[in-house]
Amino acid sequence: MAIMSPKEEIMSRARGAFLGLAIGDALGAPAEFMTRGEIASKYGVLRDMVGGGWLRLKPGQVTDDTEMSLCIARAIASVGGWSLPAVADNFATWLRSKPIDVGDTCRRGIRNYMLKGALETPPNEWDGGNGAAMRNLPVSLFTLGSEEMLETCTLQQAHVTHNHPLSDAASIYLGRLLHLALDGRSLNQMRREVEELIVRFPNFVFDPYKGLATGYVVDTMQTVFHCFFKARNFELCVIDAVNQGGDADTTGAIAGALAGAYFGEEHIPARWIKKLDKRLVLELRELAEQLVRLSPAFN
């Protein structure tokens, strides 16, 4: 196998991250709102894209996790840089398209933008959901090489719908973890980054794992950390995440993005990529490369 240059390796990891997000989303969506016991009873271990679930999805069909991430990625790519109004416009166009699934907090924030032009939702103690973190991968790709840019753009896109300290922290630290993974850093370095998050926000302690995989951003990130740090490969990480049930499409999407960035595109099972819409796969790969090319790391 040909040895990749450092930049080629980053591109492989970037493509792996965006594909991984969509794969985790599509794999987990049929198990959304199910318990681990219900999943085990119905599927044994859910390891293939079977479709169905409460949304009656086609096998390989993605949901709001991937679609909102695409909104951000397309905005950055079309402008050639960061534009919060472009991101918000894409969210609004997406919401008007009557998507198959929209979280309540996301819907409320986007409608607030559509009706009032508000680019920032007021702080709300009840907005600690995972909707901002789940879609932040494109920001992480675009800001590779600049922690300051990562934080600024993350908070701006998050606050269109979610303005909550735990959502902010999860989104920023997930971005930092993705930067480390894209740079090919070790699992130990990534674990130290999570320990720093836990020092600042002890809510995120994930060892021992509490077994909660709800839409609350703390439960989501605990599940992602638990599955990612013990997985030996991409496949095991994503399967473990979605089989926890709860908000399985989002834990699957975030775990898939992180594992895709860490292990690289070439380690994603081909059977999963084949199940996704071919046009989607092409766009995910192209956008991943475009975003990284725009990043400080490449300029």
N, C-alpha and C positions, 0 to 999 in steps of 0.2 A: 504494500500500500504506500502511495506517495506521501512524503512528509509535507504537511501544510506549513506555510509561512505563518507567523504570528497573526497577521491580519486575516488570512484565510481561515485560521482557527476561530477567531472572533466571529467571523461571518457565519461559520458553521454553527457556533453556539447561539448566535442571534436567531438564525433560521430555526434551530432546534427549540428555542424558547417560545417563539410565536406558534410553531406547529404544536409544541407541547401544550400550550395553553388551550388551543382548539381541541386537541385530542382528549385532554382531561375533562373539558367541558362536555364534549359529545359522549364520552364514556360514562361520566357521572350523572348526566341529566336524567336518565330513566330511573335512577335511584334516589332522586331528590325527594325529600320529606319521608323517606323510608328509614326504619331503624336498622341497625346491623343485623338483628335477628330476622327481620322481614326480608332483607336482601339475601341472607343465607338460605332462608326457606324457599325463596323464589328462584334464585340463580346458583346457589352453592357459593361460588366466588364469581362476582361480576368481572369478567376479564375481556369481554368482547363488546363491540358497539351494537347493542341489540335494539335500540330505539324503544318507543313506547313510553311508559311512565305517565305521570299525570298530564303532561303536555302532548301526549300521543305523537312523539317525534318519529321521524324516519331514522333508521340506523345511520349514524355518522352526522346527524344534524346538530348544529351548534345552537347556543342560546345567547342571552344578553351578555354573558361574560366575554365571549369572542366578539360579538357585534359591537359592544361599546368600546372595546379595545381597538377595533377597526375604525371606529369613528375618530378616535384620537390619532391613530397612525395615518389615516388618510388626510386629516387636517394638516399634520406636520409635513407630510410629503408634498401636498398640493401647494402649500405656502413656501416650502423650502426652509422652514424654521418654526419657531413657536408663536402661535396666535391663539389666545384663549377664545376670542370670539369665533374663530374658525372651528375650534373644538365644540363650542356650545351650539353653533349652527348645525354641525353634523349630528349632535345629540338630538336636536329639535327635528331634523329631517328624519332621523331614525324613529323617533317617537311617533311622528305623523304616519309612518309606514305601517303602524299597528303591529309591532313585533310580537313574536309568540310569547315572550315573557319580559316583564319589566318590574323591578323592585319598587315598592311604594315610595321609598325615599328618593330614588332616582327619578321616578315619575314626577314627584312633587317639585324637585329642584329644577328639572328641565321645563316643566310647565311654568314655573316662576320666571325662568328666562324668556320663554315664548311670550308670556303675557306682559312682563314688566321690563324685560331686558336685563334682569339681575344676573350678574356673573358670579355672585357669591351668596350662598344661602346663609342666614343667620346661624350662629352657634346653637346647637340643640342637644341636650343631654340624651335624647332618645335616638340620635342619628349615629350610633356606634356600630352600624352594620358594615358589611364587607364590600359594598358596592364601589367604593373608591379604590380600594386596594386591588380588586379583581381586574380592573381595566388599566392599571398603571404601567404594564410592561412596555408599551410604546414610548412612554416618557423615559423609562430606564434605558432603552436602546438609544434614544435620541440624545441623552445627556451623558452617555458613557465618557468618562474622563473628567467630569466636573460634578463634584458633590454639591456645590452651591446651586448649579443649574437644576440638578435633580430635585433638590428641596423646593426651590421656587416653583418649578413647573408642576411638581407633584401636588403641592398645596393648592395651586390655582385650579388644576383640573378637579381635584377632590372636592373643593369647596363649592363647585357648581351645584353639587347635590348633598355632600356630607361635610359638615363642619363640626368635628368632634376630635378631642385630643388623642383618643385611642385609635381612631380611624387614620388620623394624620400620622401617628407614630408607626402604625403597621405599614402604611403605604410607603413612607420614607425608608424604613428599614428593609422592607421587601426590595425596594429599588437598590439599596446598598448591597444587599445579598446578590441581586442579579448582576450588579457591576463586578463584584468579586468573582462570580461564576463565569461571566463573560471573559474576564481577564485570565481565567484558568487557575485561580487561586485554590488553595487546599480547603478541604472540609473543615479542618481545625480553624482556619482563619474565618470561615463563614460562621462557625459555631461561636467564636469570640464576638462576632458582630451581634449575634442574637443575645449573648450574655450581657452585652452593653445595653441592648433594648430592655432586657429584664431588670437590670439595675435601675434604669430610669422609670420603667413601668412594670412593676412586679406582677401585674395581672397576667402577663404573657408567659409565666412559668409553665413549661410543658412537660417536665419530668419530675414526678410521675405523670403520665398522660391521664387526663380526667375522662376521656372518652366522649367529649361533647364536640359535635361538628355542626353547630347551628350557624345561622347567618350573622350572629354576633361576631364582630371582627376578632375578638380575643379567642373565642372558640375555634374560629376558622384558622387563625395563625398557629394556635397550639397544635391543631391537627396537621397542618402543613409541616411544621417543624418536626413533629413526632415521626411523620412518615418519611420525610426527606432525609433526616440525619441517620436513620437506620437502614435505608434502602441501599442495596448493592448495585442497582442499575435503574434506568428510567422506568422500565416496565413495572418493577416491583413497587416503586414509589407511587406511581399513579394508581395502580390497582389497590394498594393499601389505602390510599386517600379516599377513593370513591366508595370503597366498601365500608367506610365508617358511617355512611348514610348522611342524614341531615341535609345540609346544603351541599350535596355531593358534586353538583356541577361546578360550583365555585371553588371548593377545596381541591377538586380535581384539576381545575384550570390553573390555579395558583401553584399547586404542587407540580403540575406538568410544565409550566413556564420555568420554574426554578430548576427542575430536573433536566429539562431540555437545554437550558443554558449551561448547566454543570457537565452533563454527559456529552452534549453535542448532537447535531442532527443525525449523524450516522448511527447512533445508538437507539433511535426510535424504531420500534417494530414496524416493518413495512405493512403488515396487515391492518394496522390502525390508520396509517396515512392513506391507504387505498380506499378506506371506508368514507373518508371526507370527500366533499365535492371537489372535483379536480380544479375548478376555477378558484375556489377558496385556497387550496394548497398553493397554487401559483401566486396568488396575491399575497398570501402570508409570507412566502419566501422573498418576493420582490420588495415588499414593504420593510421587512426586517433588514434587508441589505440597504435600502434607501435611508432608513433612520440611522443606522450605524455610520453610513457615509457622511451624514450631516452632523455627526457628534463631534465634540472637541477632541476625542481620541483619534479621529481620522483627519483633523484639520489643524 
